[in-house]
Amino acid sequence: MGHAGAAAAAVRYLRPRAVEPLPRPELRCVRQDERAPVDPAEFRRVLGNFATGVTVITAPAAEADAGPAGFACQSFASLSLDPPLVCFMVGRTSTTWPRIARAGVFCVNVLSADQGELCRAFAVSGADKFAGVPYDAAPASGSPRLTGTAAWIDCTIHAVHTGGDHLIVVGRVTALGSTEEPADPLLFHRGQFARLAPQA
């Protein structure tokens, strides 16, 4: 499947009528002796103890878009070695995701420890996120490859799956690289940025 086909398949997931609903469980009231559903605030607090890296997902401008797209993402992971696959999660209400889907390709920019402000810039909705941000084109997709990152992974959209209020986007890696001198990553832990501590 080419870029256009992958983009079309990804965009279809944005239309509720195209998503096949999962079988619904039998609904009933929660009894007094049963635990209530997980509180969202508590869910976020507890899961915040899991430290993650921080990335910026970028994509080149598609025909319908004025410029490139990008957003800050901490829900990123490697998925498969053969074939080489990675994945990231994005909210179904994201306004940036449809632009990435139309492009059919993306680049994962793994932020280094001193790029917290860059992350904040790409976490803002509605602003020109690329204003004043130096980048070049990733070799395979042409997606923005941000300057100064610890690593970059160039991908084509391989598959998109639903996952509750998010989409799980799987990318097939076409090119990748890292800095010659290993750079410490930017981490996110308990609601704030963090750094690796030197080993004793």
Secondary structure, 3 states (H helix, E strand, C coil): CCHHHHHHHHHHCCCHHHCCCCCCCCCCCCCCCCCCCCCHHHHHHHHCCCCEECEEEEECCCCCCCCCEEEEECCEEEEECCCCEEEEEEECCCCCHHHHHHHCEEEEEECECCCHHHHHHHHCCCCCCCCCCCEEECCCCCCEEECCCCEEEEEEEEEEEEECCEEEEEEEEEEEEECCCCCCECEEECCEEECCCCCC
